[in-house]
Amino acid sequence: MDYNHIIQHYIIPQLKIIESKKQEIPQNMLGRMLAYSCFMPRLSDIAYLYENFRCMEKDDFIFAHKGLCISPSDVSKLLQDCNVLHKALNDDLNNETLCVLLDSVDTYIPFYASRDNFLTSNKNSSNSTISNSPSATINTNSSLEEYTLPDCIGILRRLSSAFIAQGGVILDSYQILESAIAGADMVIIDVTLLRSYALFACLIKEGLADISSLDLASDDIFSNHARLDSNIINKVLSIPINPKNYKHKNILLDNLNNLISLATNLGLVPIIRIQAKEDLALLLGLKQAIDCVIVPTNLISLLPNSYLIFSYASYFNDKNLNNTNVDLEMNSKFKQFCLDNPGVDMVIESIVN
């Protein structure tokens, strides 16, 4: 896992976005805006959550629900054609999309290929494409997409009855508040990104050990990292990061627990996205029980069925093709995926651009 690359291309840009937003609308003011939100979370009742998302039996066959993962740029394209928008959320075989997962493209690509290969192949090129992934192209406007995610939530909430989950690079309580105000029902918290975030905190702490004026234990060190000299950041990122060499787990768990707690208190359902087997142990260290996890197919059997288990499909759904044969083919792939991966409650598809 190339944590240097993740920190440089995901964590630091996101921290800059958060800091910019906090300067425009301070967090205390954002919190007061919550009282005037047009939308209420729809899944705050746990029984209702399980009723809607638990896999279902139909004609003696266990079917998972369908989720659709799209990026803000996909939303823009879908809005240009109402027929395509309808087809993206409903197919001709009455398999309605239960949940739309609004994510920046970069953060869910790794589920379709080896993450290490993904990171390595894209170090020197921002437009590389992962093999076997027709839509897996690095978005050069990913920072803009992260900035506009809340706006897209409001648009989807008005146009679709599907539940909405916000993904992207979620690192700060400010983003959870934004999600609640915009109308999200769920938030996706990625463990790999939070681990990278915690490692960055350790690196900065080591690089600034002689600067006592900064409170490295507070969240401000992250959101105000722009005050740090870029030479220091470059220095701490110049050496390959091995997580075993840093005491970052407490930072990771604290941040994870805080985000989960805030999301739950606001009526949002936290979805924990796990990409590595070793991260499953983090579920045991959570202060508050969670219900939903996103894992690769190879980790499904390692989770108890008490969780609602979501997984990304190994195929891509071309919603732009208005063809019954295509719908039948995609439905066949969906059924086969359910057969190959028993225990999945929701299969998350991605549309081909």
BALOBA-1460 file (C-alpha; in Angstrom, 3 decimals):
// residues 353
<rec num="1" residu="m" x="0.000" y="0.000" z="0.000"/>
<rec num="2" residu="d" x="1.530" y="3.304" z="-1.085"/>
<rec num="3" residu="y" x="0.497" y="5.572" z="1.787"/>
<rec num="4" residu="n" x="2.785" y="8.336" z="0.546"/>
<rec num="5" residu="h" x="0.737" y="8.561" z="-2.623"/>
<rec num="6" residu="i" x="-2.595" y="8.449" z="-0.784"/>
<rec num="7" residu="i" x="-1.533" y="11.222" z="1.579"/>
<rec num="8" residu="q" x="-0.197" y="13.406" z="-1.207"/>
<rec num="9" residu="h" x="-3.074" y="12.969" z="-3.660"/>
<rec num="10" residu="y" x="-6.066" y="12.369" z="-1.393"/>
<rec num="11" residu="i" x="-5.504" y="13.496" z="2.183"/>
<rec num="12" residu="i" x="-3.694" y="16.804" z="1.701"/>
<rec num="13" residu="p" x="-5.995" y="18.071" z="-1.110"/>
<rec num="14" residu="q" x="-9.053" y="17.170" z="0.973"/>
<rec num="15" residu="l" x="-7.688" y="18.988" z="4.018"/>
<rec num="16" residu="k" x="-7.250" y="22.092" z="1.880"/>
<rec num="17" residu="i" x="-10.866" y="21.831" z="0.732"/>
<rec num="18" residu="i" x="-12.096" y="21.456" z="4.312"/>
<rec num="19" residu="e" x="-10.058" y="24.450" z="5.459"/>
<rec num="20" residu="s" x="-11.393" y="26.541" z="2.570"/>
<rec num="21" residu="k" x="-14.975" y="25.617" z="3.425"/>
<rec num="22" residu="k" x="-14.473" y="26.391" z="7.110"/>
<rec num="23" residu="q" x="-13.254" y="29.851" z="6.178"/>
<rec num="24" residu="e" x="-16.383" y="30.425" z="4.075"/>
<rec num="25" residu="i" x="-18.828" y="28.939" z="6.608"/>
<rec num="26" residu="p" x="-17.467" y="28.273" z="10.124"/>
<rec num="27" residu="q" x="-18.472" y="24.945" z="11.631"/>
<rec num="28" residu="n" x="-20.613" y="26.475" z="14.394"/>
<rec num="29" residu="m" x="-22.601" y="28.362" z="11.761"/>
<rec num="30" residu="l" x="-22.910" y="25.208" z="9.668"/>
<rec num="31" residu="g" x="-24.298" y="23.404" z="12.690"/>
<rec num="32" residu="r" x="-27.029" y="26.015" z="13.109"/>
<rec num="33" residu="m" x="-27.983" y="25.561" z="9.450"/>
<rec num="34" residu="l" x="-28.942" y="21.971" z="10.223"/>
<rec num="35" residu="a" x="-32.177" y="23.195" z="11.827"/>
<rec num="36" residu="y" x="-33.260" y="24.637" z="8.475"/>
<rec num="37" residu="s" x="-32.428" y="21.603" z="6.328"/>
<rec num="38" residu="c" x="-35.120" y="20.646" z="3.813"/>
<rec num="39" residu="f" x="-34.471" y="16.936" z="4.244"/>
<rec num="40" residu="m" x="-34.498" y="14.541" z="7.159"/>
<rec num="41" residu="p" x="-32.470" y="11.306" z="7.224"/>
<rec num="42" residu="r" x="-34.716" y="8.390" z="6.319"/>
<rec num="43" residu="l" x="-32.807" y="5.477" z="7.845"/>
<rec num="44" residu="s" x="-32.330" y="6.539" z="11.454"/>
<rec num="45" residu="d" x="-34.647" y="3.730" z="12.590"/>
<rec num="46" residu="i" x="-32.535" y="0.553" z="12.729"/>
<rec num="47" residu="a" x="-35.471" y="-1.788" z="12.147"/>
<rec num="48" residu="y" x="-36.407" y="0.178" z="9.020"/>
<rec num="49" residu="l" x="-32.774" y="0.044" z="7.852"/>
<rec num="50" residu="y" x="-32.635" y="-3.750" z="8.060"/>
<rec num="51" residu="e" x="-36.094" y="-4.102" z="6.558"/>
<rec num="52" residu="n" x="-34.949" y="-2.230" z="3.457"/>
<rec num="53" residu="f" x="-31.376" y="-3.447" z="3.048"/>
<rec num="54" residu="r" x="-31.323" y="-7.084" z="4.186"/>
<rec num="55" residu="c" x="-31.060" y="-9.437" z="1.193"/>
<rec num="56" residu="m" x="-34.374" y="-10.925" z="0.140"/>
<rec num="57" residu="e" x="-35.656" y="-14.307" z="-0.963"/>
<rec num="58" residu="k" x="-37.479" y="-14.416" z="-4.266"/>
<rec num="59" residu="d" x="-38.551" y="-17.563" z="-6.120"/>
<rec num="60" residu="d" x="-36.389" y="-19.740" z="-3.834"/>
<rec num="61" residu="f" x="-33.366" y="-17.596" z="-4.621"/>
<rec num="62" residu="i" x="-31.560" y="-15.155" z="-2.348"/>
<rec num="63" residu="f" x="-31.262" y="-11.791" z="-4.066"/>
<rec num="64" residu="a" x="-29.167" y="-8.868" z="-2.961"/>
<rec num="65" residu="h" x="-30.395" y="-5.334" z="-3.454"/>
<rec num="66" residu="k" x="-28.850" y="-3.068" z="-6.056"/>
<rec num="67" residu="g" x="-26.830" y="0.030" z="-5.336"/>
<rec num="68" residu="l" x="-25.438" y="2.440" z="-7.892"/>
<rec num="69" residu="c" x="-22.128" y="4.209" z="-7.377"/>
<rec num="70" residu="i" x="-21.801" y="7.476" z="-9.283"/>
<rec num="71" residu="s" x="-19.569" y="10.516" z="-9.187"/>
<rec num="72" residu="p" x="-20.600" y="14.189" z="-9.367"/>
<rec num="73" residu="s" x="-19.575" y="14.223" z="-13.023"/>
<rec num="74" residu="d" x="-21.937" y="11.287" z="-13.625"/>
<rec num="75" residu="v" x="-24.747" y="13.289" z="-11.999"/>
<rec num="76" residu="s" x="-24.091" y="16.122" z="-14.430"/>
<rec num="77" residu="k" x="-24.309" y="13.748" z="-17.401"/>
<rec num="78" residu="l" x="-27.444" y="12.051" z="-16.113"/>
<rec num="79" residu="l" x="-29.201" y="15.385" z="-15.640"/>
<rec num="80" residu="q" x="-28.710" y="16.156" z="-19.331"/>
<rec num="81" residu="d" x="-30.984" y="13.283" z="-20.331"/>
<rec num="82" residu="c" x="-34.036" y="12.394" z="-18.250"/>
<rec num="83" residu="n" x="-34.357" y="9.008" z="-19.988"/>
<rec num="84" residu="v" x="-30.810" y="8.074" z="-19.069"/>
<rec num="85" residu="l" x="-31.399" y="9.273" z="-15.505"/>
<rec num="86" residu="h" x="-34.486" y="7.086" z="-15.213"/>
<rec num="87" residu="k" x="-32.636" y="4.116" z="-16.674"/>
<rec num="88" residu="a" x="-29.732" y="4.616" z="-14.295"/>
<rec num="89" residu="l" x="-32.059" y="4.200" z="-11.329"/>
<rec num="90" residu="n" x="-34.508" y="1.681" z="-12.811"/>
<rec num="91" residu="d" x="-33.958" y="-1.033" z="-15.387"/>
<rec num="92" residu="d" x="-36.505" y="-2.767" z="-17.603"/>
<rec num="93" residu="l" x="-36.601" y="-5.811" z="-15.339"/>
<rec num="94" residu="n" x="-38.009" y="-3.925" z="-12.340"/>
<rec num="95" residu="n" x="-34.764" y="-4.118" z="-10.388"/>
<rec num="96" residu="e" x="-35.000" y="-0.718" z="-8.818"/>
<rec num="97" residu="t" x="-31.858" y="0.837" z="-7.387"/>
<rec num="98" residu="l" x="-32.228" y="0.877" z="-3.624"/>
<rec num="99" residu="c" x="-29.359" y="3.229" z="-2.864"/>
<rec num="100" residu="v" x="-27.235" y="5.724" z="-4.769"/>
<rec num="101" residu="l" x="-23.685" y="6.007" z="-3.481"/>
<rec num="102" residu="l" x="-22.276" y="9.380" z="-4.426"/>
<rec num="103" residu="d" x="-18.522" y="9.028" z="-4.471"/>
<rec num="104" residu="s" x="-15.574" y="10.735" z="-6.065"/>
<rec num="105" residu="v" x="-14.301" y="8.341" z="-8.733"/>
<rec num="106" residu="d" x="-10.832" y="7.905" z="-7.277"/>
<rec num="107" residu="t" x="-11.936" y="6.461" z="-3.955"/>
<rec num="108" residu="y" x="-13.860" y="3.453" z="-5.238"/>
<rec num="109" residu="i" x="-11.725" y="2.515" z="-8.258"/>
<rec num="110" residu="p" x="-9.365" y="0.367" z="-6.148"/>
<rec num="111" residu="f" x="-12.154" y="-2.132" z="-5.475"/>
<rec num="112" residu="y" x="-12.080" y="-3.140" z="-9.130"/>
<rec num="113" residu="a" x="-8.349" y="-3.828" z="-9.286"/>
<rec num="114" residu="s" x="-5.336" y="-4.300" z="-7.087"/>
<rec num="115" residu="r" x="-5.014" y="-1.104" z="-5.079"/>
<rec num="116" residu="d" x="-1.238" y="-1.302" z="-5.141"/>
<rec num="117" residu="n" x="-1.257" y="-1.653" z="-8.935"/>
<rec num="118" residu="f" x="-3.693" y="1.241" z="-9.116"/>
<rec num="119" residu="l" x="-1.511" y="3.515" z="-7.041"/>
<rec num="120" residu="t" x="1.703" y="2.507" z="-8.789"/>
<rec num="121" residu="s" x="0.317" y="2.927" z="-12.286"/>
<rec num="122" residu="n" x="-1.000" y="6.403" z="-11.513"/>
<rec num="123" residu="k" x="1.952" y="7.972" z="-9.747"/>
<rec num="124" residu="n" x="3.226" y="9.616" z="-12.891"/>
<rec num="125" residu="s" x="0.027" y="9.992" z="-14.842"/>
<rec num="126" residu="s" x="-3.256" y="11.552" z="-13.841"/>
<rec num="127" residu="n" x="-5.092" y="10.011" z="-16.790"/>
<rec num="128" residu="s" x="-4.043" y="6.367" z="-16.565"/>
<rec num="129" residu="t" x="-6.712" y="3.704" z="-16.927"/>
<rec num="130" residu="i" x="-6.796" y="0.503" z="-14.937"/>
<rec num="131" residu="s" x="-6.978" y="-2.640" z="-16.992"/>
<rec num="132" residu="n" x="-10.360" y="-4.412" z="-16.921"/>
<rec num="133" residu="s" x="-11.989" y="-1.231" z="-15.612"/>
<rec num="134" residu="p" x="-13.770" y="0.695" z="-18.383"/>
<rec num="135" residu="s" x="-14.664" y="3.640" z="-16.185"/>
<rec num="136" residu="a" x="-11.605" y="3.556" z="-13.946"/>
<rec num="137" residu="t" x="-9.870" y="6.721" z="-15.044"/>
<rec num="138" residu="i" x="-8.314" y="9.171" z="-12.643"/>
<rec num="139" residu="n" x="-10.385" y="12.314" z="-12.606"/>
<rec num="140" residu="t" x="-8.180" y="15.368" z="-12.853"/>
<rec num="141" residu="n" x="-11.034" y="17.384" z="-11.356"/>
<rec num="142" residu="s" x="-11.359" y="15.152" z="-8.283"/>
<rec num="143" residu="s" x="-10.837" y="18.094" z="-5.940"/>
<rec num="144" residu="l" x="-13.720" y="19.919" z="-7.612"/>
<rec num="145" residu="e" x="-15.838" y="16.773" z="-7.315"/>
<rec num="146" residu="e" x="-15.125" y="16.554" z="-3.598"/>
<rec num="147" residu="y" x="-16.114" y="20.215" z="-3.262"/>
<rec num="148" residu="t" x="-19.455" y="19.697" z="-5.017"/>
<rec num="149" residu="l" x="-20.505" y="16.397" z="-3.417"/>
<rec num="150" residu="p" x="-23.020" y="18.025" z="-0.999"/>
<rec num="151" residu="d" x="-24.700" y="19.924" z="-3.841"/>
<rec num="152" residu="c" x="-25.159" y="16.687" z="-5.779"/>
<rec num="153" residu="i" x="-26.765" y="15.052" z="-2.746"/>
<rec num="154" residu="g" x="-29.494" y="17.700" z="-2.730"/>
<rec num="155" residu="i" x="-30.090" y="17.236" z="-6.456"/>
<rec num="156" residu="l" x="-30.432" y="13.460" z="-6.160"/>
<rec num="157" residu="r" x="-32.680" y="13.767" z="-3.117"/>
<rec num="158" residu="r" x="-35.103" y="15.864" z="-5.159"/>
<rec num="159" residu="l" x="-35.031" y="13.622" z="-8.249"/>
<rec num="160" residu="s" x="-35.025" y="10.118" z="-6.817"/>
<rec num="161" residu="s" x="-36.663" y="8.144" z="-4.037"/>
<rec num="162" residu="a" x="-33.517" y="6.027" z="-3.649"/>
<rec num="163" residu="f" x="-31.568" y="6.311" z="-0.424"/>
<rec num="164" residu="i" x="-28.387" y="8.369" z="-0.739"/>
<rec num="165" residu="a" x="-24.961" y="7.629" z="0.701"/>
<rec num="166" residu="q" x="-22.124" y="10.144" z="0.540"/>
<rec num="167" residu="g" x="-18.634" y="8.820" z="0.003"/>
<rec num="168" residu="g" x="-15.457" y="10.569" z="-1.008"/>
<rec num="169" residu="v" x="-12.574" y="11.423" z="1.284"/>
<rec num="170" residu="i" x="-14.361" y="11.932" z="4.607"/>
<rec num="171" residu="l" x="-11.915" y="12.978" z="7.318"/>
<rec num="172" residu="d" x="-13.609" y="15.650" z="9.395"/>
<rec num="173" residu="s" x="-16.804" y="16.213" z="11.377"/>
<rec num="174" residu="y" x="-17.474" y="19.231" z="9.149"/>
<rec num="175" residu="q" x="-18.137" y="16.870" z="6.241"/>
<rec num="176" residu="i" x="-20.605" y="14.805" z="8.267"/>
<rec num="177" residu="l" x="-22.556" y="17.979" z="9.047"/>
<rec num="178" residu="e" x="-22.546" y="18.899" z="5.357"/>
<rec num="179" residu="s" x="-23.963" y="15.479" z="4.473"/>
<rec num="180" residu="a" x="-26.796" y="15.787" z="6.978"/>
<rec num="181" residu="i" x="-27.728" y="19.278" z="5.784"/>
<rec num="182" residu="a" x="-27.604" y="18.281" z="2.108"/>
<rec num="183" residu="g" x="-29.995" y="15.364" z="2.628"/>
<rec num="184" residu="a" x="-27.829" y="12.241" z="2.757"/>
<rec num="185" residu="d" x="-29.123" y="9.127" z="4.491"/>
<rec num="186" residu="m" x="-25.756" y="7.409" z="4.892"/>
<rec num="187" residu="v" x="-22.058" y="8.299" z="4.907"/>
<rec num="188" residu="i" x="-19.183" y="6.098" z="3.748"/>
<rec num="189" residu="i" x="-16.150" y="6.176" z="6.024"/>
<rec num="190" residu="d" x="-13.086" y="4.606" z="4.410"/>
<rec num="191" residu="v" x="-10.647" y="2.953" z="6.824"/>
<rec num="192" residu="t" x="-7.711" y="3.124" z="4.400"/>
<rec num="193" residu="l" x="-8.122" y="6.870" z="4.011"/>
<rec num="194" residu="l" x="-8.434" y="7.374" z="7.774"/>
<rec num="195" residu="r" x="-5.320" y="5.259" z="8.343"/>
<rec num="196" residu="s" x="-3.432" y="7.429" z="5.856"/>
<rec num="197" residu="y" x="-4.761" y="10.480" z="7.687"/>
<rec num="198" residu="a" x="-3.505" y="9.114" z="11.018"/>
<rec num="199" residu="l" x="-0.104" y="8.306" z="9.529"/>
<rec num="200" residu="f" x="0.116" y="11.844" z="8.186"/>
<rec num="201" residu="a" x="-0.535" y="13.138" z="11.699"/>
<rec num="202" residu="c" x="2.317" y="10.987" z="13.018"/>
<rec num="203" residu="l" x="4.641" y="12.170" z="10.274"/>
<rec num="204" residu="i" x="3.857" y="15.819" z="10.914"/>
<rec num="205" residu="k" x="4.278" y="15.307" z="14.634"/>
<rec num="206" residu="e" x="7.749" y="13.868" z="14.088"/>
<rec num="207" residu="g" x="8.663" y="16.586" z="11.608"/>
<rec num="208" residu="l" x="7.561" y="19.327" z="14.020"/>
<rec num="209" residu="a" x="8.704" y="17.799" z="17.299"/>
<rec num="210" residu="d" x="10.661" y="20.943" z="18.095"/>
<rec num="211" residu="i" x="7.716" y="23.307" z="17.536"/>
<rec num="212" residu="s" x="5.771" y="23.550" z="20.779"/>
<rec num="213" residu="s" x="3.341" y="26.222" z="19.618"/>
<rec num="214" residu="l" x="1.224" y="23.715" z="17.721"/>
<rec num="215" residu="d" x="-1.197" y="21.460" z="19.544"/>
<rec num="216" residu="l" x="-0.655" y="18.203" z="17.712"/>
<rec num="217" residu="a" x="-3.375" y="16.431" z="19.671"/>
<rec num="218" residu="s" x="-6.158" y="18.635" z="18.339"/>
<rec num="219" residu="d" x="-8.006" y="18.497" z="15.041"/>
<rec num="220" residu="d" x="-6.666" y="21.956" z="14.178"/>
<rec num="221" residu="i" x="-3.304" y="20.526" z="13.217"/>
<rec num="222" residu="f" x="-5.016" y="18.770" z="10.325"/>
<rec num="223" residu="s" x="-7.349" y="21.477" z="9.080"/>
<rec num="224" residu="n" x="-4.677" y="24.140" z="9.515"/>
<rec num="225" residu="h" x="-1.831" y="22.113" z="8.098"/>
<rec num="226" residu="a" x="-1.523" y="24.751" z="5.369"/>
<rec num="227" residu="r" x="0.385" y="26.812" z="7.953"/>
<rec num="228" residu="l" x="3.114" y="24.200" z="7.816"/>
<rec num="229" residu="d" x="6.069" y="24.777" z="5.568"/>
<rec num="230" residu="s" x="5.738" y="22.774" z="2.347"/>
<rec num="231" residu="n" x="9.357" y="21.725" z="2.722"/>
<rec num="232" residu="i" x="8.464" y="19.943" z="5.970"/>
<rec num="233" residu="i" x="5.588" y="18.115" z="4.299"/>
<rec num="234" residu="n" x="7.799" y="17.103" z="1.376"/>
<rec num="235" residu="k" x="10.429" y="15.917" z="3.806"/>
<rec num="236" residu="v" x="8.113" y="13.702" z="5.828"/>
<rec num="237" residu="l" x="6.658" y="12.217" z="2.643"/>
<rec num="238" residu="s" x="10.032" y="11.553" z="1.033"/>
<rec num="239" residu="i" x="10.510" y="8.224" z="2.833"/>
<rec num="240" residu="p" x="8.207" y="5.241" z="2.115"/>
<rec num="241" residu="i" x="5.719" y="4.884" z="4.961"/>
<rec num="242" residu="n" x="5.432" y="1.604" z="6.833"/>
<rec num="243" residu="p" x="2.436" y="1.746" z="9.220"/>
<rec num="244" residu="k" x="4.183" y="-0.656" z="11.608"/>
<rec num="245" residu="n" x="6.748" y="2.037" z="12.354"/>
<rec num="246" residu="y" x="4.220" y="4.569" z="13.631"/>
<rec num="247" residu="k" x="1.904" y="4.606" z="16.638"/>
<rec num="248" residu="h" x="-1.101" y="5.691" z="14.621"/>
<rec num="249" residu="k" x="-3.801" y="3.222" z="15.669"/>
<rec num="250" residu="n" x="-5.152" y="5.324" z="18.540"/>
<rec num="251" residu="i" x="-5.465" y="8.340" z="16.233"/>
<rec num="252" residu="l" x="-7.195" y="6.166" z="13.644"/>
<rec num="253" residu="l" x="-9.647" y="4.661" z="16.134"/>
<rec num="254" residu="d" x="-10.404" y="7.993" z="17.806"/>
<rec num="255" residu="n" x="-11.201" y="9.639" z="14.488"/>
<rec num="256" residu="l" x="-13.227" y="6.646" z="13.317"/>
<rec num="257" residu="n" x="-15.243" y="6.556" z="16.545"/>
<rec num="258" residu="n" x="-15.845" y="10.318" z="16.474"/>
<rec num="259" residu="l" x="-17.120" y="10.272" z="12.889"/>
<rec num="260" residu="i" x="-19.367" y="7.281" z="13.576"/>
<rec num="261" residu="s" x="-20.764" y="8.883" z="16.731"/>
<rec num="262" residu="l" x="-21.546" y="12.197" z="15.036"/>
<rec num="263" residu="a" x="-23.134" y="10.525" z="12.017"/>
<rec num="264" residu="t" x="-25.338" y="8.375" z="14.247"/>
<rec num="265" residu="n" x="-26.360" y="11.336" z="16.408"/>
<rec num="266" residu="l" x="-27.414" y="13.221" z="13.276"/>
<rec num="267" residu="g" x="-29.548" y="10.304" z="12.082"/>
<rec num="268" residu="l" x="-27.123" y="9.215" z="9.352"/>
<rec num="269" residu="v" x="-26.110" y="5.586" z="8.907"/>
<rec num="270" residu="p" x="-22.315" y="5.174" z="8.905"/>
<rec num="271" residu="i" x="-21.000" y="2.665" z="6.369"/>
<rec num="272" residu="i" x="-17.473" y="1.461" z="7.111"/>
<rec num="273" residu="r" x="-15.491" y="0.688" z="3.965"/>
<rec num="274" residu="i" x="-12.752" y="-1.880" z="4.561"/>
<rec num="275" residu="q" x="-10.259" y="-2.946" z="1.928"/>
<rec num="276" residu="a" x="-7.770" y="-5.128" z="3.819"/>
<rec num="277" residu="k" x="-8.212" y="-8.199" z="6.005"/>
<rec num="278" residu="e" x="-6.177" y="-6.724" z="8.854"/>
<rec num="279" residu="d" x="-8.602" y="-3.799" z="9.118"/>
<rec num="280" residu="l" x="-11.492" y="-6.086" z="10.072"/>
<rec num="281" residu="a" x="-10.110" y="-6.115" z="13.617"/>
<rec num="282" residu="l" x="-10.949" y="-2.405" z="13.880"/>
<rec num="283" residu="l" x="-14.633" y="-3.316" z="14.025"/>
<rec num="284" residu="l" x="-13.989" y="-4.850" z="17.438"/>
<rec num="285" residu="g" x="-12.548" y="-1.591" z="18.754"/>
<rec num="286" residu="l" x="-15.510" y="0.601" z="17.910"/>
<rec num="287" residu="k" x="-17.243" y="2.288" z="20.834"/>
<rec num="288" residu="q" x="-20.542" y="2.348" z="18.984"/>
<rec num="289" residu="a" x="-21.995" y="-0.577" z="17.059"/>
<rec num="290" residu="i" x="-22.269" y="-0.162" z="13.305"/>
<rec num="291" residu="d" x="-24.603" y="-1.970" z="10.951"/>
<rec num="292" residu="c" x="-23.210" y="-1.520" z="7.433"/>
<rec num="293" residu="v" x="-19.858" y="-2.438" z="5.927"/>
<rec num="294" residu="i" x="-18.449" y="-2.357" z="2.405"/>
<rec num="295" residu="v" x="-15.853" y="-5.044" z="1.725"/>
<rec num="296" residu="p" x="-14.253" y="-6.746" z="-1.285"/>
<rec num="297" residu="t" x="-15.733" y="-10.130" z="-2.146"/>
<rec num="298" residu="n" x="-12.794" y="-12.029" z="-0.619"/>
<rec num="299" residu="l" x="-13.649" y="-10.658" z="2.839"/>
<rec num="300" residu="i" x="-17.391" y="-11.360" z="2.832"/>
<rec num="301" residu="s" x="-17.054" y="-14.796" z="4.439"/>
<rec num="302" residu="l" x="-15.029" y="-13.321" z="7.314"/>
<rec num="303" residu="l" x="-17.872" y="-11.098" z="8.515"/>
<rec num="304" residu="p" x="-20.767" y="-12.229" z="10.718"/>
<rec num="305" residu="n" x="-24.146" y="-12.059" z="9.040"/>
<rec num="306" residu="s" x="-25.337" y="-9.651" z="11.720"/>
<rec num="307" residu="y" x="-23.876" y="-6.892" z="9.516"/>
<rec num="308" residu="l" x="-25.489" y="-5.526" z="6.389"/>
<rec num="309" residu="i" x="-22.757" y="-6.407" z="3.908"/>
<rec num="310" residu="f" x="-22.271" y="-4.401" z="0.721"/>
<rec num="311" residu="s" x="-19.760" y="-5.180" z="-2.016"/>
<rec num="312" residu="y" x="-18.800" y="-3.651" z="-5.348"/>
<rec num="313" residu="a" x="-19.761" y="-5.665" z="-8.412"/>
<rec num="314" residu="s" x="-17.020" y="-7.200" z="-10.526"/>
<rec num="315" residu="y" x="-18.836" y="-6.077" z="-13.685"/>
<rec num="316" residu="f" x="-19.798" y="-2.677" z="-15.058"/>
<rec num="317" residu="n" x="-23.290" y="-1.600" z="-15.979"/>
<rec num="318" residu="d" x="-23.711" y="0.381" z="-19.185"/>
<rec num="319" residu="k" x="-26.854" y="2.377" z="-18.440"/>
<rec num="320" residu="n" x="-26.489" y="4.388" z="-21.647"/>
<rec num="321" residu="l" x="-27.548" y="1.458" z="-23.820"/>
<rec num="322" residu="n" x="-31.301" y="1.331" z="-24.204"/>
<rec num="323" residu="n" x="-31.437" y="-2.305" z="-25.197"/>
<rec num="324" residu="t" x="-33.465" y="-5.129" z="-23.665"/>
<rec num="325" residu="n" x="-30.714" y="-7.644" z="-24.446"/>
<rec num="326" residu="v" x="-28.247" y="-5.531" z="-22.505"/>
<rec num="327" residu="d" x="-30.642" y="-5.447" z="-19.541"/>
<rec num="328" residu="l" x="-30.991" y="-9.227" z="-19.679"/>
<rec num="329" residu="e" x="-27.228" y="-9.659" z="-19.820"/>
<rec num="330" residu="m" x="-26.681" y="-7.331" z="-16.876"/>
<rec num="331" residu="n" x="-29.394" y="-9.100" z="-14.906"/>
<rec num="332" residu="s" x="-27.676" y="-12.403" z="-15.608"/>
<rec num="333" residu="k" x="-24.365" y="-11.012" z="-14.332"/>
<rec num="334" residu="f" x="-26.113" y="-9.670" z="-11.258"/>
<rec num="335" residu="k" x="-27.664" y="-13.070" z="-10.495"/>
<rec num="336" residu="q" x="-24.330" y="-14.810" z="-10.985"/>
<rec num="337" residu="f" x="-22.639" y="-12.344" z="-8.651"/>
<rec num="338" residu="c" x="-25.249" y="-13.117" z="-5.978"/>
<rec num="339" residu="l" x="-24.680" y="-16.859" z="-6.452"/>
<rec num="340" residu="d" x="-20.911" y="-16.489" z="-6.246"/>
<rec num="341" residu="n" x="-21.068" y="-14.263" z="-3.176"/>
<rec num="342" residu="p" x="-23.757" y="-15.455" z="-0.758"/>
<rec num="343" residu="g" x="-24.227" y="-13.157" z="2.182"/>
<rec num="344" residu="v" x="-24.108" y="-9.905" z="0.234"/>
<rec num="345" residu="d" x="-27.039" y="-7.662" z="1.056"/>
<rec num="346" residu="m" x="-26.360" y="-5.013" z="-1.602"/>
<rec num="347" residu="v" x="-24.384" y="-5.243" z="-4.826"/>
<rec num="348" residu="i" x="-22.925" y="-1.876" z="-5.788"/>
<rec num="349" residu="e" x="-22.762" y="-1.371" z="-9.530"/>
<rec num="350" residu="s" x="-20.886" y="1.325" z="-11.384"/>
<rec num="351" residu="i" x="-22.076" y="2.783" z="-14.648"/>
<rec num="352" residu="v" x="-19.845" y="2.936" z="-17.692"/>
<rec num="353" residu="n" x="-19.155" y="6.466" z="-18.898"/>
